[in-house]
Amino acid sequence: MLEALWERRALLVSGKGGVGKTTLAAALAVAAARSGRTVLLAELAPEEEGPSPLARRVGAREAGPRVTRVRPGLHFVRLSAAEGHRRFLERALPARWLADAALRTRALRRFLEAGPALREMGLMYQMLALLRLTRPDGRFVHPLAVVDLPATGHALALAALPQRVLSLMPGGPIGRDVREGLDFLQDPARTAVVLTSLPEPLPVSEALTVAAELRRLELPLSVAVLNRMPEDPFTPESRAALRRLLAAHGPHQGSHALARIERARAASARLSRALRAPLLTLPELPVTGPALVDALAAGFAPRAEEALPREALP
């Protein structure tokens, strides 16, 4: 199921807060890097200042708008609207010093920071600029990017942004770059959305709402992940015997454990029926933080002989 993901240029990891989205993004990036891929792990956070949970997951010492090396094959960046605005002006204006001079203008800076749409344009532009970069031999500098999307509505607002901007500015440098971004985001050969949830009724309902919005925006939902799936050691026969035992001897701690397992089974079945994408379940593991990232990455890693030939020319 995961093999096809490594052939994309960008994996967009989405999900509501508290479902393990950030840990999943880190694990996917670490797994790809271990297999021989060159990976850019990018954080798209509502707030660009303060501590970065994603950076902590992979041991990145810096969490800013400049790409930094974490370990062989793995780099980290915290996307910044201001950095995206700077890159756009450098491309649109005939000389870099003009872009620097423009950004030193207080009125322009206040204008760029005024509206959410302009901020989202900056974030999208920086991401696309990083994915465009090539080496002297023509290979991509960042052949695979794993992007941890925010848990709020910013992620879908970012995805909806190109269509809104194109309706207002179909031509010119802004329209050209936004159209390129829209084509990239909607291309299933280059972009994959990984939707994360928990095996509980409310998170699954939220995931289905997000999935419907992704379809409306024509973003390629490639796989859904049910995180922290409890172990189910029972056969149908042993499950029926356990129910009879619990019914005969009254409330017991085992009743709660069995109920949680059954909720998880029902959530998995519901998500599988409703989604038009494969469903992957991840076990509940007794570790957290970087240790959990390493444990999940060990199960994700593609074989090196499959990954290395894919770092091809644009």
N, C-alpha and C positions, 0 to 999 in steps of 0.2 A: 504493500500500500504506500509506504513512504518513499520507495525508490523513485517514483515519478517526481516527487517534490524536488529532489536534488538537481533536476534538469531545468528548473525555473531560474529566473534572474532574481526574483524577490518573493519571499514568503512573508505574508502579512498576518501576524498572530493577533487574533481578536478575541474578545470575551468580556463579560462583566467583571467587576471587581471581586476579588476573593476566590476566583476559580482556579488559580495557578497559572494564569496566562504568562506572567513574566518569567516564572520558572521554566515553563514550556519553551518560550522563545530562547532562553539561554541554553537549554538542553539541546534544541535543534541546531543552534549555531555551534556548540561545542562538538556535537556528533559529526557535523559536516567537516569541521576543521580537523578532527582526528582522522577522518578518512582521506585527507589529502586535499580537500577543497580550500580555497582562499575565501574567507567569509568575513563580511562586514555585519556586525551586530549593531543595529540602530535602535535608539530609544526615541519614541515620539511621545513626549510627555506634555500634559496640559501646562505644567509649570517648568520653565527651563532652568530654574535655579534650585538650590537645595540638594540634598542627598539623592543618589540614584540607586534604587533597589536592584535594577538590572545590572549596573556596574558591579555592585557587591556580589551578585550571583556568580560572576565570572572572574572576579578579582581584578577588575580594571582600576588602575590607580587614578586615572583622570576621567571626568565625566563632563565633557564640554563639546563645543561645536567642531573641534578639530579631531580628525581621525587619529586614534592612538593604538599602538600594538599591545595586545594583551598577552599573547603567546604565539608560537608558530602557527600561521594560517588563520589566526583570529584577531580581528581589529574591532574597536568599539567607537561609537560616536553618539552624541546626544544631539539630535537635530534641533536647529535653532532657526526661528523665523528671521532674525536679523542677519544670520549668515546666508540664508537663502535670498534675502533681498539684495545683499551685497553681491552675490554671485550673478543674480539676474542683471543688475546694473552694469557689472563688468562685461557681461556678454552683450548687452544692448547698446552701451555707449562705446565710442570709438577708442577710448583710452582708459586704462585702469585708474589713472589719477582723477579722471572726471567722476568715476564711481565713488572713490574715496571722498572727494570734495562734496559730492551730493549727499552722502551719508553723514557728513559732518554738519549738514544744515539741519538746525533744530526743527524747522517747520516740516521738512520731509520726514524726519524720523518720527515726529508726532503723528503725521498722516499715516505712515506705514504701521504704526502701533495702534491706530485708532479702532479699526474694525476687525472682528474675527476672520472675515474672509481674506483680508490682506495678510493676516498672520498665517492662516492656513496655506495661502499661496506661497509664502516664504518657506514653510516647512516642506511642502511638496517639491518646490524648486530645488532645495538643497538635496533632497533625496534623489531626484532625477539627475542632478549634476554629478553626484557621486557615482551613480550607476553608468553615466556616460563615459567616465574617465577611461582612457586606454593607455597601454604601455607603448613604447616605441615599436614593438613588433606587432601591434594591433590587438593584442589580447586585452580583455577588460581588467582594470585594476581591481575591481570588486565584482567578480563573476557571479557571486551569490550574496544577497543581502537578506538578513532575517530582521524584520522590523516589528518591534513590540509596540503595538498600537495602544493608545490610552483606553482606559476602561469606561470613559464617559462618552458623550455624544460627539466628541471631537473627531473620533475616527471616521464615523459616517459623514460628518460634516466635511471632512477632508476629501472623502470619496465623492461627495455630491458637488464639491466646489467646481471642478472643471466644467460641468454642464451649465452651472449658473453663470460662470464667467464667459463661456463661449456665446451664451445668448445675448450678452451685453457687448462683448468685444471679439467678434469672430475672426478679425484679421489683426495684422501688426505683430510685433514681437511677443506681446503677452498672449494673444490668441494662438500664435504658433506653438509656443512652449506649453500652454495649457492643453492644447489638442494633443501634443505629443505625450503629455502626462496621462491624459484620458485613455489614449490608445494603449499605453503601457499597462495601466491599471486593469483594463478590461480584456487584455490579451491572455487567454489561459495558457499559452505556450511560454509566457514570460512571468506571469504573476499567479500566485496561489494564495488564497485566504485559508488560514487554519483557524477554525472556530472552536473555542475552548468552553467547557461547561463542567458542572459537577453532577453526579447521579442522584439528584434530588428534584422534586417537582418544580420549585420556583426557578432555580438556575436553568432547567431545561426549557421552561416557558420563555425565559429571557433570551436564551440562545435561539429559539425558534423565531422570536421577534427580530433579532439581529439578522438571521438567515433570510427572512422575508425582505428586509431592507437591502441586503446584499444583492438579492435577485433583482430588486427594482432598479438598483444602480448598475446592474450588469457586471458585477464583480465576481470573478471565478472562485466560488467556494469549492475547495478541492478535498478537504477532509475535516471532519468534526472529531474532537477529542473529548472523551469523558474521563475526567481526571479523578484520582483518589477512589477508584472502584474497589469496594470491599471484597475480600476473598469470599467466594461461595463454595464451600467444600461439600455441599449436599447433593445427593442424587434425588430424583423425584420421590423415591421410596423413603429415603432417610428423612427428607423434608416432611413428608406426611406423618412419619412416626414421631418426629420431634414436635409437630403441632399437637398430636394427641397427648404426648407426654406433658407438654406445657399446659394444655387445657385441663388435664387431670390434676395437676399439682399447683395450679394457681399462678399468679404473677411471679416472674423470675427474671434475673438479669439477661438470661438467654432470649427472653421475649423481645427485648429491645434490639439485641443484635440481629435476630432473625427478621424483625420488622425493617431494620435498616437495609439488610440484604435484599429484601423483597422490594423495597422502594427503589433501590438501585437497579434491580432487574427491570422494573416497570419503566423507570426513566430511560434506560438504555433502549428498551423496545419502542418507546414512544419516539425518541429521537431518531432511531433507525427508520421507523415508518415514515416520519414527516420530512426528513431531509433528503435532498437529491445529491447526496455525497456519501462516500464511505465513512464508517464510524470506527474509530480506534479507541480502545479502553486502556487506561494506564492504572497500574495497581497502586494501592495505598501503601506507602513505604514508611518505615520507622525513622526516617532522617529528614532534615530540613536544610535550607540554604544551599551553599555550594556542594555539599555532600549529596543532596537530592538531585541537583543538576547533573553531577557526574554519574549517578546511578541511572537516571533516565537516558542520558546520552549514550551509555553503554548499550542500551537496547535499540537506539535509533540509528547508530552509525552504519552508513552504507559501506559496502566493500570498497577498498581503495582502488581496485582495478576498474570499478564502475565509475568512480567519481573523477579521477584524474583526467581522462580523455575529454571530459565535458568542459574544461576550461579552454574554450575554443575562441576563434575570432568572432567579432561582432557580426 
